């Protein structure tokens, strides 16, 4: 609600930002580099707090919620893919030592990753190499989507998740995003129109302010 934010007392990166993210819907936030998209998501994750205004969750100030519980309710897939030199299964279950093989496979299926994983030399036990170098970009991103959904989070955030992929990989990852998003509240940060066409609401950010908000048919995209 009327959120503003700045780094180290510099000019505001966000200025009076105010919009609603509906539960169970897909909200896209688009804009040029530097428009404030990622800063907005950092505030949702509560990596920072607004310098003015507040973020409300079901009418309650985000600052009043238990932080670990709030973050556990969110699955994040970003542009910056990071996979450890470990097995596919261990990369999917990262930070969840109690995750069963069945849970890992279920997450991979929701991310449309199960089929290509089965074709790897050792399946889920295949080592992905340093930073996942043995997998293609699209395969790496689908493993990251499986990691994000393994605990069935209520909210999914995709931060430029397809921006560095070629057109074929982008299509495959977009299909994985669509499938993983079923039944969840989803926030997509993007600059490609192809990644927001299915959004229920599109919010356009320009220089830290909302310049347009609505459906694809009702707004003029930059």
Short mmCIF file of the C-alpha atoms (twelve columns), coordinates in Angstrom:
data_MODEL
# 
_entry.id   MODEL 
# 
loop_
_atom_site.group_PDB 
_atom_site.id 
_atom_site.type_symbol 
_atom_site.label_atom_id 
_atom_site.label_alt_id 
_atom_site.label_comp_id 
_atom_site.label_asym_id 
_atom_site.label_seq_id 
_atom_site.Cartn_x 
_atom_site.Cartn_y 
_atom_site.Cartn_z 
_atom_site.pdbx_PDB_model_num 
ATOM 1   C CA . UNK A 1   0.000  0.000   0.000   1 
ATOM 2   C CA . UNK A 2   1.686  3.205   -1.250  1 
ATOM 3   C CA . UNK A 3   5.116  1.585   -0.913  1 
ATOM 4   C CA . UNK A 4   8.271  3.638   -1.444  1 
ATOM 5   C CA . UNK A 5   11.844 2.392   -1.119  1 
ATOM 6   C CA . UNK A 6   15.374 3.703   -1.566  1 
ATOM 7   C CA . UNK A 7   18.857 2.360   -0.966  1 
ATOM 8   C CA . UNK A 8   21.102 4.264   1.476   1 
ATOM 9   C CA . UNK A 9   19.026 7.460   1.417   1 
ATOM 10  C CA . UNK A 10  19.390 7.767   -2.360  1 
ATOM 11  C CA . UNK A 11  16.529 8.602   -4.718  1 
ATOM 12  C CA . UNK A 12  13.512 6.350   -4.383  1 
ATOM 13  C CA . UNK A 13  13.646 3.176   -6.477  1 
ATOM 14  C CA . UNK A 14  9.921  2.696   -5.827  1 
ATOM 15  C CA . UNK A 15  7.578  5.638   -5.332  1 
ATOM 16  C CA . UNK A 16  4.038  5.260   -4.003  1 
ATOM 17  C CA . UNK A 17  3.606  1.778   -5.473  1 
ATOM 18  C CA . UNK A 18  0.142  0.377   -4.772  1 
ATOM 19  C CA . UNK A 19  -1.503 -2.708  -6.322  1 
ATOM 20  C CA . UNK A 20  -3.224 -5.944  -5.313  1 
ATOM 21  C CA . UNK A 21  -1.929 -9.471  -5.907  1 
ATOM 22  C CA . UNK A 22  -4.967 -11.741 -5.855  1 
ATOM 23  C CA . UNK A 23  -4.772 -15.151 -4.216  1 
ATOM 24  C CA . UNK A 24  -4.715 -17.994 -6.725  1 
ATOM 25  C CA . UNK A 25  -4.124 -15.662 -9.675  1 
ATOM 26  C CA . UNK A 26  -1.102 -14.870 -11.858 1 
ATOM 27  C CA . UNK A 27  0.188  -11.319 -11.553 1 
ATOM 28  C CA . UNK A 28  2.909  -10.128 -13.939 1 
ATOM 29  C CA . UNK A 29  5.194  -7.215  -13.160 1 
ATOM 30  C CA . UNK A 30  6.939  -5.873  -16.249 1 
ATOM 31  C CA . UNK A 31  9.185  -2.962  -17.075 1 
ATOM 32  C CA . UNK A 32  12.604 -1.999  -18.359 1 
ATOM 33  C CA . UNK A 33  15.803 -2.759  -16.473 1 
ATOM 34  C CA . UNK A 34  16.012 -0.487  -13.445 1 
ATOM 35  C CA . UNK A 35  12.257 0.106   -13.255 1 
ATOM 36  C CA . UNK A 36  12.122 -1.394  -9.748  1 
ATOM 37  C CA . UNK A 37  10.778 -4.889  -10.520 1 
ATOM 38  C CA . UNK A 38  13.343 -6.899  -8.570  1 
ATOM 39  C CA . UNK A 39  13.344 -4.378  -5.711  1 
ATOM 40  C CA . UNK A 40  9.606  -4.918  -5.416  1 
ATOM 41  C CA . UNK A 41  10.122 -8.671  -5.082  1 
ATOM 42  C CA . UNK A 42  12.911 -8.148  -2.529  1 
ATOM 43  C CA . UNK A 43  10.338 -6.290  -0.442  1 
ATOM 44  C CA . UNK A 44  7.812  -9.125  -0.848  1 
ATOM 45  C CA . UNK A 45  10.495 -11.570 0.344   1 
ATOM 46  C CA . UNK A 46  11.232 -9.094  3.118   1 
ATOM 47  C CA . UNK A 47  14.907 -8.817  2.319   1 
ATOM 48  C CA . UNK A 48  14.185 -5.123  2.952   1 
ATOM 49  C CA . UNK A 49  11.319 -3.172  4.487   1 
ATOM 50  C CA . UNK A 50  9.653  -0.175  2.804   1 
ATOM 51  C CA . UNK A 51  10.847 3.267   3.906   1 
ATOM 52  C CA . UNK A 52  7.252  4.437   3.434   1 
ATOM 53  C CA . UNK A 53  3.959  2.557   3.294   1 
ATOM 54  C CA . UNK A 54  3.434  -1.134  3.984   1 
ATOM 55  C CA . UNK A 55  2.909  -4.519  2.330   1 
ATOM 56  C CA . UNK A 56  -0.293 -6.139  3.525   1 
ATOM 57  C CA . UNK A 57  -0.935 -9.898  3.543   1 
ATOM 58  C CA . UNK A 58  -4.639 -10.613 4.075   1 
ATOM 59  C CA . UNK A 59  -4.868 -7.172  5.657   1 
ATOM 60  C CA . UNK A 60  -1.924 -7.696  8.030   1 
ATOM 61  C CA . UNK A 61  1.372  -5.826  7.784   1 
ATOM 62  C CA . UNK A 62  4.077  -8.149  6.459   1 
ATOM 63  C CA . UNK A 63  6.403  -6.911  9.213   1 
ATOM 64  C CA . UNK A 64  4.091  -8.493  11.781  1 
ATOM 65  C CA . UNK A 65  4.301  -11.988 10.271  1 
ATOM 66  C CA . UNK A 66  6.800  -14.612 11.405  1 
ATOM 67  C CA . UNK A 67  9.597  -14.232 8.850   1 
ATOM 68  C CA . UNK A 68  10.725 -17.902 8.551   1 
ATOM 69  C CA . UNK A 69  7.119  -19.040 8.104   1 
ATOM 70  C CA . UNK A 70  6.461  -16.359 5.476   1 
ATOM 71  C CA . UNK A 71  9.531  -17.279 3.467   1 
ATOM 72  C CA . UNK A 72  8.663  -20.991 3.638   1 
ATOM 73  C CA . UNK A 73  5.362  -20.150 1.961   1 
ATOM 74  C CA . UNK A 74  7.220  -18.794 -1.099  1 
ATOM 75  C CA . UNK A 75  9.007  -20.655 -3.882  1 
ATOM 76  C CA . UNK A 76  11.455 -18.521 -5.887  1 
ATOM 77  C CA . UNK A 77  12.886 -19.162 -9.342  1 
ATOM 78  C CA . UNK A 78  15.261 -16.471 -10.560 1 
ATOM 79  C CA . UNK A 79  17.240 -15.686 -13.683 1 
ATOM 80  C CA . UNK A 80  20.463 -16.563 -11.841 1 
ATOM 81  C CA . UNK A 81  20.489 -20.353 -11.870 1 
ATOM 82  C CA . UNK A 82  22.667 -22.014 -9.248  1 
ATOM 83  C CA . UNK A 83  23.146 -25.754 -9.134  1 
ATOM 84  C CA . UNK A 84  25.702 -27.528 -6.957  1 
ATOM 85  C CA . UNK A 85  28.106 -30.167 -8.261  1 
ATOM 86  C CA . UNK A 86  25.874 -32.897 -6.907  1 
ATOM 87  C CA . UNK A 87  23.148 -35.243 -8.095  1 
ATOM 88  C CA . UNK A 88  19.951 -34.023 -9.726  1 
ATOM 89  C CA . UNK A 89  17.965 -35.375 -6.765  1 
ATOM 90  C CA . UNK A 90  20.092 -33.537 -4.212  1 
ATOM 91  C CA . UNK A 91  19.801 -30.289 -6.172  1 
ATOM 92  C CA . UNK A 92  16.012 -30.596 -6.179  1 
ATOM 93  C CA . UNK A 93  15.844 -31.430 -2.463  1 
ATOM 94  C CA . UNK A 94  18.414 -28.790 -1.505  1 
ATOM 95  C CA . UNK A 95  17.981 -27.808 2.163   1 
ATOM 96  C CA . UNK A 96  15.417 -30.550 2.750   1 
ATOM 97  C CA . UNK A 97  17.383 -33.620 3.912   1 
ATOM 98  C CA . UNK A 98  14.167 -35.451 4.847   1 
ATOM 99  C CA . UNK A 99  12.692 -35.206 1.342   1 
ATOM 100 C CA . UNK A 100 11.804 -38.670 0.070   1 
ATOM 101 C CA . UNK A 101 12.634 -39.903 -3.449  1 
ATOM 102 C CA . UNK A 102 8.893  -39.900 -4.151  1 
ATOM 103 C CA . UNK A 103 8.638  -36.245 -3.174  1 
ATOM 104 C CA . UNK A 104 11.607 -35.352 -5.411  1 
ATOM 105 C CA . UNK A 105 10.063 -37.185 -8.372  1 
ATOM 106 C CA . UNK A 106 6.676  -35.537 -7.802  1 
ATOM 107 C CA . UNK A 107 8.331  -32.088 -7.811  1 
ATOM 108 C CA . UNK A 108 10.214 -32.955 -11.015 1 
ATOM 109 C CA . UNK A 109 6.992  -34.064 -12.698 1 
ATOM 110 C CA . UNK A 110 5.287  -30.780 -11.799 1 
ATOM 111 C CA . UNK A 111 8.265  -28.948 -13.324 1 
ATOM 112 C CA . UNK A 112 8.146  -31.085 -16.488 1 
ATOM 113 C CA . UNK A 113 11.659 -32.282 -15.645 1 
ATOM 114 C CA . UNK A 114 11.016 -35.976 -14.926 1 
ATOM 115 C CA . UNK A 115 11.240 -37.181 -18.524 1 
ATOM 116 C CA . UNK A 116 14.625 -35.640 -19.324 1 
ATOM 117 C CA . UNK A 117 16.014 -36.646 -15.911 1 
ATOM 118 C CA . UNK A 118 15.112 -40.280 -16.576 1 
ATOM 119 C CA . UNK A 119 17.115 -40.103 -19.812 1 
ATOM 120 C CA . UNK A 120 20.292 -38.951 -18.035 1 
ATOM 121 C CA . UNK A 121 23.056 -41.600 -17.578 1 
ATOM 122 C CA . UNK A 122 22.194 -42.263 -13.911 1 
ATOM 123 C CA . UNK A 123 18.765 -40.659 -13.823 1 
ATOM 124 C CA . UNK A 124 18.210 -38.747 -10.598 1 
ATOM 125 C CA . UNK A 125 21.652 -39.859 -9.370  1 
ATOM 126 C CA . UNK A 126 23.432 -38.133 -12.277 1 
ATOM 127 C CA . UNK A 127 25.961 -35.490 -11.245 1 
ATOM 128 C CA . UNK A 128 25.059 -32.177 -12.880 1 
ATOM 129 C CA . UNK A 129 28.605 -30.768 -12.905 1 
ATOM 130 C CA . UNK A 130 29.855 -27.452 -11.575 1 
ATOM 131 C CA . UNK A 131 26.951 -24.944 -11.736 1 
ATOM 132 C CA . UNK A 132 24.956 -27.552 -13.658 1 
ATOM 133 C CA . UNK A 133 27.213 -27.442 -16.716 1 
ATOM 134 C CA . UNK A 134 26.167 -30.961 -17.828 1 
ATOM 135 C CA . UNK A 135 22.578 -29.764 -18.312 1 
ATOM 136 C CA . UNK A 136 21.216 -27.333 -20.869 1 
ATOM 137 C CA . UNK A 137 19.932 -23.948 -19.725 1 
ATOM 138 C CA . UNK A 138 16.314 -25.065 -19.993 1 
ATOM 139 C CA . UNK A 139 17.034 -28.283 -18.079 1 
ATOM 140 C CA . UNK A 140 18.805 -26.347 -15.333 1 
ATOM 141 C CA . UNK A 141 15.853 -23.991 -14.968 1 
ATOM 142 C CA . UNK A 142 13.356 -26.852 -14.763 1 
ATOM 143 C CA . UNK A 143 15.431 -28.425 -11.969 1 
ATOM 144 C CA . UNK A 144 15.248 -25.063 -10.185 1 
ATOM 145 C CA . UNK A 145 11.455 -25.000 -10.658 1 
ATOM 146 C CA . UNK A 146 11.251 -28.501 -9.153  1 
ATOM 147 C CA . UNK A 147 13.303 -27.229 -6.206  1 
ATOM 148 C CA . UNK A 148 10.908 -24.306 -5.776  1 
ATOM 149 C CA . UNK A 149 7.751  -26.442 -5.729  1 
ATOM 150 C CA . UNK A 150 8.946  -29.446 -3.714  1 
ATOM 151 C CA . UNK A 151 7.346  -28.108 -0.524  1 
ATOM 152 C CA . UNK A 152 4.153  -27.033 -2.329  1 
ATOM 153 C CA . UNK A 153 4.487  -23.310 -1.516  1 
ATOM 154 C CA . UNK A 154 1.384  -21.115 -1.565  1 
ATOM 155 C CA . UNK A 155 3.195  -18.436 -3.582  1 
ATOM 156 C CA . UNK A 156 5.555  -18.809 -6.541  1 
ATOM 157 C CA . UNK A 157 7.787  -15.984 -7.771  1 
ATOM 158 C CA . UNK A 158 9.499  -16.191 -11.160 1 
ATOM 159 C CA . UNK A 159 12.068 -13.416 -11.504 1 
ATOM 160 C CA . UNK A 160 13.084 -13.162 -15.197 1 
ATOM 161 C CA . UNK A 161 13.161 -16.970 -15.184 1 
ATOM 162 C CA . UNK A 162 13.271 -17.313 -18.998 1 
ATOM 163 C CA . UNK A 163 15.180 -14.188 -20.011 1 
ATOM 164 C CA . UNK A 164 18.506 -15.898 -20.769 1 
ATOM 165 C CA . UNK A 165 17.087 -18.896 -22.676 1 
ATOM 166 C CA . UNK A 166 16.784 -19.556 -26.388 1 
ATOM 167 C CA . UNK A 167 13.276 -19.737 -27.868 1 
ATOM 168 C CA . UNK A 168 12.930 -23.549 -27.607 1 
ATOM 169 C CA . UNK A 169 14.173 -23.666 -24.019 1 
ATOM 170 C CA . UNK A 170 11.975 -20.706 -23.168 1 
ATOM 171 C CA . UNK A 171 8.922  -22.569 -24.488 1 
ATOM 172 C CA . UNK A 172 9.784  -25.672 -22.453 1 
ATOM 173 C CA . UNK A 173 10.393 -23.683 -19.284 1 
ATOM 174 C CA . UNK A 174 7.225  -21.630 -19.841 1 
ATOM 175 C CA . UNK A 175 5.227  -24.869 -20.023 1 
ATOM 176 C CA . UNK A 176 6.868  -25.966 -16.758 1 
ATOM 177 C CA . UNK A 177 6.000  -22.630 -15.156 1 
ATOM 178 C CA . UNK A 178 2.379  -22.920 -16.289 1 
ATOM 179 C CA . UNK A 179 2.064  -26.439 -14.876 1 
ATOM 180 C CA . UNK A 180 3.810  -25.652 -11.581 1 
ATOM 181 C CA . UNK A 181 1.613  -22.591 -11.120 1 
ATOM 182 C CA . UNK A 182 -1.715 -24.438 -11.079 1 
ATOM 183 C CA . UNK A 183 -3.607 -23.658 -7.882  1 
ATOM 184 C CA . UNK A 184 -1.045 -21.152 -6.585  1 
ATOM 185 C CA . UNK A 185 -0.610 -17.414 -6.262  1 
ATOM 186 C CA . UNK A 186 2.016  -16.537 -8.854  1 
ATOM 187 C CA . UNK A 187 4.116  -13.430 -9.436  1 
ATOM 188 C CA . UNK A 188 6.067  -13.243 -12.682 1 
ATOM 189 C CA . UNK A 189 8.709  -10.561 -13.221 1 
ATOM 190 C CA . UNK A 190 9.495  -10.227 -16.903 1 
ATOM 191 C CA . UNK A 191 10.285 -8.007  -19.834 1 
ATOM 192 C CA . UNK A 192 9.197  -10.431 -22.579 1 
ATOM 193 C CA . UNK A 193 5.556  -10.208 -23.600 1 
ATOM 194 C CA . UNK A 194 5.476  -13.976 -24.228 1 
ATOM 195 C CA . UNK A 195 5.905  -14.668 -20.516 1 
ATOM 196 C CA . UNK A 196 2.945  -12.547 -19.380 1 
ATOM 197 C CA . UNK A 197 0.228  -13.322 -21.936 1 
ATOM 198 C CA . UNK A 198 -1.540 -15.696 -19.530 1 
ATOM 199 C CA . UNK A 199 -1.441 -13.248 -16.608 1 
ATOM 200 C CA . UNK A 200 -4.681 -12.334 -14.868 1 
ATOM 201 C CA . UNK A 201 -3.234 -8.899  -14.058 1 
ATOM 202 C CA . UNK A 202 -0.276 -7.055  -15.568 1 
ATOM 203 C CA . UNK A 203 1.442  -4.270  -13.636 1 
ATOM 204 C CA . UNK A 204 3.742  -2.002  -15.651 1 
ATOM 205 C CA . UNK A 205 6.555  -0.285  -13.731 1 
ATOM 206 C CA . UNK A 206 8.372  2.750   -15.124 1 
ATOM 207 C CA . UNK A 207 11.057 4.456   -13.071 1 
ATOM 208 C CA . UNK A 208 9.662  3.145   -9.810  1 
ATOM 209 C CA . UNK A 209 6.039  4.056   -10.467 1 
ATOM 210 C CA . UNK A 210 3.096  2.085   -11.813 1 
ATOM 211 C CA . UNK A 211 2.246  3.446   -15.255 1 
ATOM 212 C CA . UNK A 212 -0.466 0.900   -16.062 1 
ATOM 213 C CA . UNK A 213 -2.309 -2.000  -14.482 1 
ATOM 214 C CA . UNK A 214 -4.932 -4.363  -15.840 1 
ATOM 215 C CA . UNK A 215 -5.432 -7.258  -18.223 1 
ATOM 216 C CA . UNK A 216 -3.436 -7.708  -21.416 1 
ATOM 217 C CA . UNK A 217 -6.382 -6.462  -23.461 1 
ATOM 218 C CA . UNK A 218 -6.970 -3.365  -21.358 1 
ATOM 219 C CA . UNK A 219 -3.515 -1.781  -21.086 1 
ATOM 220 C CA . UNK A 220 -0.854 -0.422  -23.418 1 
ATOM 221 C CA . UNK A 221 2.432  -2.241  -22.929 1 
ATOM 222 C CA . UNK A 222 5.750  -0.396  -23.293 1 
# 
